[in-house]
């Protein structure tokens, strides 16, 4: 009844990457290596601002996935951050930066495609090109758009989700200690953080026909914004829904990655990143707690603290 675009881009992505990401030792080793690099950075102090700290995790994972050069990380991170303004209440005043960020990402996607056409490899971009060249599922402009969405979708969301996680754990020291003592709780902790403090507020849809739901009338063309945040706290689905509990028995799935045709393509990668990083952080940031007033993004569909000062015992 409600839909966005009718372009099925999932097959190319799923063909190899999701399976690989969601459990391959190689990817996990890479993430672990990246975390180690970030940790050995002397700038990390016992009181620091977490949101910018989370960025290198996200950029390394998506850069690795796309075969980007590390020297390009900074450029694509900046462009992605500018584009992220489109998901806040500042579209009018920030239009120039938003369009500039999109232009940089599109041109970067073009370069990546051209490079992979010249030198195909066993990687995601080459796989997507093969689907595009196969002709019937992915056009050239869809291919470019998909790579741009992958970069953007993989960066801002994951960075925000890390920051949401740290904000919540800083307020729940017992849960943080539990995770440090039992790293095997990481998958449950990840699901719980995605449920309790999601980086995504909802998954918009456009009505393709008139319909009524729960006494409300919707008309063809209406944009509907179902709140997955509210659904994640539905007491009919989650017992003690307002309690943050990483040992919560896993029954119903949280809806933070949306659902149906447009279900998040990067859900497996985002989960792998969080599952990998959270127990490592829990063991290193002993005594994590707030160190001042956090500032959260305002009116944003991709949400999280923009400024998150925390402290820990080193
Ligand atoms: C915690 C991190 C993330 C969150 C909260 C998140 C959330 C979402 C949501 C809510 C949607 C829309 C789903 C719908 O409309 O039903 C979505 C779509 C998408 N996400 Fe993510 N995402 C995350 C990480 C990622 C990552 C790491 C990538 C890339 C590797 C990614 C790539 C995409 C793409 C390409 C789509 C569009 C799918 C389509 O329209 O068919 N996301 N994501």
Boltz pocket constraint, residues with backbone or C-beta under 6 A from the ligand:
constraints:
  - pocket:
      binder: B
      contacts: [[A, 7], [A, 9], [A, 62], [A, 146], [A, 149], [A, 150], [A, 151], [A, 153], [A, 154], [A, 155], [A, 157], [A, 158], [A, 161], [A, 198], [A, 199], [A, 200], [A, 202], [A, 203], [A, 204], [A, 255], [A, 256], [A, 257], [A, 258], [A, 259], [A, 260], [A, 261], [A, 262], [A, 263], [A, 264], [A, 265], [A, 266], [A, 267], [A, 269], [A, 270]]
      max_distance: 6.0
